[in-house]
């Protein structure tokens, strides 16, 4: 008898729990929070690590919103946005006026920045390599070909260099990392500007190409005397040595999130007029700024028909520009200074929520 009563009690309890779960499910399905909102973004691979952190942080407090970010490169993200296949894009280079004419009306919102590092294969060096702008440009122009060149020794007094040739590595694929780097070279070297110029893909005077940062690193690691350029987060994750670069103020500055933020601050007046202003080679008034730095941008359509999606998209961008900035340093990105955050808020106000579609 005792066993039958226990079994009956167990059965009634199970039925009650199932009924309660069913009620809760029905209740939540009629509530606003149950309506799942799907947002899709695509673009920059450079921003992918911090984008992943932003999405996870946002979804903790917006459990009804699912954000899928496709790390397909800035160019791919721009094309997806142009075709209306995504809700937002991300690019490491802002669109110019001609490109904007080919896109739906959109807002370009700077959301992070990072330095481009010079890495090298010189295990004999006990201290970080130092390179002035002229020396670095000469290496990539092919006019400086040996690690025992007088220009390199002048940048690194007292340092013993191996008698090996310099092997230049560069990206073989289109890359905004390349755009930042060649924008810097074009700024500091008239010879480079006239010969190769700037862009996501240029005609390299010398060197071996590698696809992606992995390819560039592979060339450098496998070649004694190799030198290449990669993003800071990639260099940190792979424990690559990085050079200090002499800035316009004459100081040797290592790439870091703080030295990149200093570069942003140095261009605050110019950015206030146009957020697309390159931030390479800051002026002498910025002694702590790293000179090879670039901003990354969220590309957001100004208008849309689905109010719920548009509202969640605005909320997500608001999170990125405020709370999300606290994640920057830990992932080797640069936290936006207050002046640029305020400017971003004004740009975000141009994003309309629209009307809910049926």
N, C-alpha and C positions, 0 to 999 in steps of 0.2 A: 504493500500500500504506500509506504514511504517513497519507494522508487517511482511509482506512478504519479504521485503528487509532484515530485521533483521534475519529472519529465514534462508534466503538464505546465508547470510554472516556467520552465525553460522555453517551451513552445510559445506560450503567451507573450513572454518577454521578447522573443525574436520577432513575433508578428508586430508588436508595438514599435520596435525599432525600425522595422521595414516601413511601417506606416508613417512614422515621423520623418524618415529620410525622404519618403515620397512627397510629403507635404512641403518639406523644406525645398526640395528640388523644384516643385511647382511654384512655390513662393518666389524663389530666386529667379525662375525663368520669366516671371512677370515683372521683375524689378529692372531698373536701369542698368545695374552693375553686371547683369548676366549677359547683356548684349555685347558679344565679343567684337572688338574693333580690330581690324587687320590693317597695319601700316607696312608698306614695303619701301625700302630705300636701297640705293645701289650707288657704287662708285669707288672712291679712293681706297686702295689697299693700305696706304700709309696710315689712315685714321682707323683702320679696322680694330686694333686692340682696344683703343679707348672707346670706340663706338660700342663694342661688345659690353664693356663695363657700364656705359651710359644706359644701354637698353635694359640690362639686368637690374640696375638701380631704379630706373623709372618703373619697370613692371612690378616691383615690390609693392608700390603704392597705387598702381593702376592695373589691378589684376585682370580686368576685363579687356586690356589692350595687348595685342600681340604684335611685336615689331620684328620684321625679317629684313636684315641688312645683307645685301649681296656684295661681297668684296670682289668686284670685277674690273677695277681700275677706273680712274677719273673719266677717261674717254667713254668707256662703256656706260657709266652712270649717266653721263650727259645725254647719250643717245637714247637710253631708256626713258629719261625724263622728257626728252623731245617728243617721243612717241606716245607719251602719256601712260607708260606701263608701270611707273612707280610713283609714290607719293612725294618723295624727296630724293635728291641726289647729293653726293659729296665729292668735292674736287679739291685737289691741292693747287690748282691754279684758277684764278677768277676768270670768268668769261669777259672778253672785250666787247666793245659796242657792236662790232660786226657779227660776232657769235650770238649775242643777245637778240639780234633781229631775227634769227632763225629759230628762236625758242619761244614757248608761251611766256607771257609776262611772269617774271620771277624775281625773287629777292635773293641776293647773295650775302650770307651771314657768316662772318669769320667766327669759327668756334674753337680753334686750337692752333698751335704753331709748334714747329719743331726745327732743330738744326740738322743740316746735312754734314756728316762727318767725313773726314779723310782718314782712311785706314791704310795700313801698310804692312809689309812683311820684312821687317828688319829686327830679328830677335836679338841682335847684338846690342841694341839700344837699351840702356837702363832707365832712361827718362823719356817722356813723350817727345816725339818729333815736333819741331817748330817749323812752320812755313809762312813766309810773307806772301802777300798777294802776287807780287811779281814772280816769285819763285814758283808758286803753284801754277800760275798761268803759263810760265815757261815750260814746266813739266808736261802740261797737257797740250801745249803747242808743239812739243817735240824739239824745242831749242835747248832744253836741259835734259840730257840723256844719261848722265852718270850720277851715282850717289856721292861721288867725290867732287862734284861740280863746286866751283867757288861760291856760287850763290847759296847753295845748301849749307856749306861750311860757315858762311857768314851768318846765316840764320841760327846756326847751332854751334857757337864757338866752343872749342875744347872737346867736341864729340867726335869719336872715331867712327867713320863710315866704311862699310865694306866696298871693295873695288868690284862692284857688280853694276850692270846696266839697270836703268829704271824701266820697269815694264808697266805701262799704263793700262788700267782696266776701266771700262765704261759700260753703260747699259746699251744693249743691242736693241731692246724694245723701247717703245715710247714710254716716257716716264716723267712725272711731274717732279720727281727728285732730280732728274736731269735738268728740268726747266729751272729749278731753284739754283742748281750749281752753275749752269751756263749763264744765267742772269747775273750771278755774282762775277763770273769770269769776264763777261761783257762790260760790267760796270768798272772793274779795276784794270782791265787790259784793252786798250784800243786795238791792239794787234789781234786779240781774240775776237773782239766785236766785229772787225772787218773780215776776218777769215772764216769763222764758224757761226758767230752770233748766238742767239739764245732760242730755246724752245724745248718741247718735250722730246724732240729727236733732232739731232744736228749731224753735220758731216764732221766726224772726228779726224783731226790731222794725223794722229797716231793712236796706237793702242789695240787692245783685244776686247771684243765685246762679250758680255755675259747677260743672259736673260734674268731680269729681276735682281734684287739685292743678293740672292743666293748665287747667281751666276757671277756677279762682280766679285763677291767674296771668294768663290771657288778659284777664280783666276789669281787673286792676290795670295791666297793661302798656298797654292800649288807652285807659285813662282817666287823664288828668292829675289828681293828687290821690287816686288810688285806694289802698286799703289792704286787705290780706288776710292769711290765715294758711296756711302750708304746712310740710311736714316739712323738717328741716335738710338731709338728703341731696338733696332736690329743689331747695332753694334754692341749694345749693353747685353742683350740676350745671348749673343754669341761670343762674348768676352773678347772683342776685337780691340786692338790698340787704336787710339785715335789721336790725331795731331792737334796741337794748339795752333791757332791761326792769328797772325798779327792784324789787329783791326785798325781803323783809320786813326784812332787815338794813339797808336803805336804800342799798344799792349798785347801781350800774348794771351789769348783767351781760349779755354777749352770749351767744347760743346757741352751744354747742359740746359736743363729746362729754365734755370734762372737767367743764364746769359742770353737765351733766346727771348725771354720775356723782356729783358733790357733792350733788345733790338726793336721789339714792338713799341715800347715806350718812347724810343728815340724818334719814331716816325708818327707820333700821336697827332701832330698838327696836319700832316699830309694825309693820314688815314681818316681824319675827320672830314676831309674834303672828298676823298675817294678811298674806300676800303680795299680797292684793288691795288693800291700802291705797293710795289715791291719793298721788302724790308731788308734787303741785302746791303752790306757795307754801310752801316750806320755812321753818322757824322762823328767828328772828334768830341762832341759833347756827350758821347755815350761811351765812357772808358771801359765799362764792363760788358759791353754787348758783343755777342758772337756774330761775325759778319756773314755767315752763310746760313741764313734762316728764312723760312717761308711760312706763310699762313695757310691754313686749310679752310674750306668754306662749305657750308650747307647751302644747297640750291633748292629753294622752296617756291613752288608756284604761288602767285599772289591770290589766285582764286580757285574755288572748287565748289562742287554742288552738294557734297555730302557733309552736312553740318557736324555730325558726330565725329567723323574721321578728321575733319579740319580742326575741330576743337582739341581732339587728342594730339594731333600733330603739333599744334601750337603749345600745348602743355608740355610735350616732350622737348621741344626746342627750348622752352623756358627753363626746363630742368637742366638741359645741357649747358645753358648760359649762366646758370647760378650754382646750384648744388653740384652739378656734374663737374664743374671746374676743379673741385677739390680732389678729383682723381688724377689730375694731370701729372703732378710731380712723380707720383709712384710709378707711372707708366712711361716716364721720360718724355712727356709732352710739356708744353709751356702753358701755364695758367694765364688767361687773358688779363691784362691790367684793367683797373676799374674804368678808365676812360673808354676803352674799347667795349667793355661790357655794357656801358650806358648807351653807346652808339648802336650796339646790337639790339638793345631793347627797342630803340626807335625803328630799326629795320624790321623787327618782328611785328610791330604794330601794322606794317603794310600787308601782313598775311591775313586775309579775310577768312572767316569761318564759312560763309556761304549759307545755303539753305539745304535742309535735309531732303535727300532724294527718296522717292517712294519705291 
